[in-house]
Amino acid sequence: MVENRPMLEKVVTDVYAALCPRTMVVADLGCSSGPNALHFVSDVIRVTGDCCRRSCRDPPELQFFLNDMPGNDFNSLFQSFARRNKMAMAVARNHGGGTAGSRPPHYVVGLPGSFYTRLFPGRTVHFFHSSYSLMWLSQLPTELQSNSKIHLNEGNIYITTTTPPSVVRMYQEQFQKDFLLFLKLRSRELVSGGQMLLTFLGRKNYSVFHGDLNHVYGLLGQAVQSLVVEGMVEKERLDSFNLPIYGPSIAEVTAVVKQSKLYDINHIQLFESNWDPYDDSEGDFVGDTVQSGINVAKCLRAVMEPLFARHFGEYILDELFERYALNVAKHLEREKTKYSVIVVSLRSKRWSVDQLRT
Ligand SMILES: C[S@@+](CC[C@H](N)C(=O)[O-])C[C@H]1O[C@@H](n2cnc3c(N)ncnc32)[C@H](O)[C@@H]1O
């Protein structure tokens, strides 16, 4: 991701300079199977190599762990990784040398499991990275799960202006519980002085009813509602479905970090990013709203498809995401709303002698 690259470079440089490990252990949490995990690995290798050249030190060995849920397509991730390595070697050969000496030696392994559980032995990781994953909750609050008898968020799939405040509180409490658990788990796994760089969808607006994710998922909820009206989906199916996602504000994130007492916040910021990942224009105008609608629908379908297929059935997917693309196009004609993305860099507090004994 382009926007957090300078921060990634800074954190990797800081971690290496401060800890000088012979083997630097780095983990990407929620890596998925797309190209971003590969970009991340390449960036860390490049930045570490640059640090070593500048300081005339021998490079450390880099051990990467790419983590995601067990259902993630690790095969395709590692196949892309092998192709990319082959290409890098070929380029190096064409330029008259191998990669040895110019790039730190590195090893990459997959790590299936939820990041809401322990993933590593104590004090073994120097740097955790996670991008676009931590807005996923560990689970829906119990009262909002599909088997619950009463449907508290009727007609919606996420928080909208008609969501009862009690439901909003449940989402908020689940986020606080999950994020605190995540911070505690990682703090046991980080070496003293290790760091984390976390990037996830959030909201800039103080009001949780008008957060940036409300629009994007609200339009998807409207697409489901239209299928209910036409009898393609039972109303009960819609009423019993909620997304296990929450977009926090910077204040909410900061409050949980402070509550944990485990980290110093090096830096926290919010930036905006266009809904359409192929639209890199900066203004408030969308050139081709129809194409942008299709692009946004494709991206969201890639992420949400398993969830929707499981609850509503595969048969609705094509129709649902076509309607969603139209809803997005119409919305973008009126207003170019954007995602709010929070990037936070955290340094684990140095362990006291007493803590190190436990
Ligand atoms: C939108 S993708 C982000 C992929 C990639 N990091 C990127 O920046 O493009 C979110 C990923 O987080 C993963 N994820 C969600 N909850 C998780 C959890 N509890 N543990 C591990 N991975 C999780 C999902 O499976 C998905 O692959």
The ligand as an ORCA input file, in Angstrom:
! r2SCAN-3c Opt
* xyz 0 1
  C      -8.846     -7.300      3.073
  S      -7.783     -8.646      3.381
  C      -6.235     -7.802      3.510
  C      -5.142     -8.516      2.802
  C      -3.784     -7.867      2.761
  N      -3.203     -7.718      4.085
  C      -3.805     -6.548      2.038
  O      -3.369     -5.540      2.616
  O      -4.224     -6.512      0.876
  C      -8.133     -9.077      5.073
  C      -7.525    -10.398      5.464
  O      -7.578    -10.522      6.882
  C      -7.811    -11.865      7.174
  N      -8.318    -12.003      8.548
  C      -9.472    -11.539      9.055
  N      -9.583    -11.887     10.345
  C      -8.462    -12.583     10.663
  C      -7.998    -13.210     11.853
  N      -8.724    -13.197     12.988
  N      -6.791    -13.821     11.821
  C      -6.045    -13.856     10.691
  N      -6.444    -13.273      9.531
  C      -7.645    -12.649      9.513
  C      -8.819    -12.293      6.122
  O      -8.876    -13.701      5.999
  C      -8.282    -11.584      4.883
  O      -7.428    -12.391      4.143
*
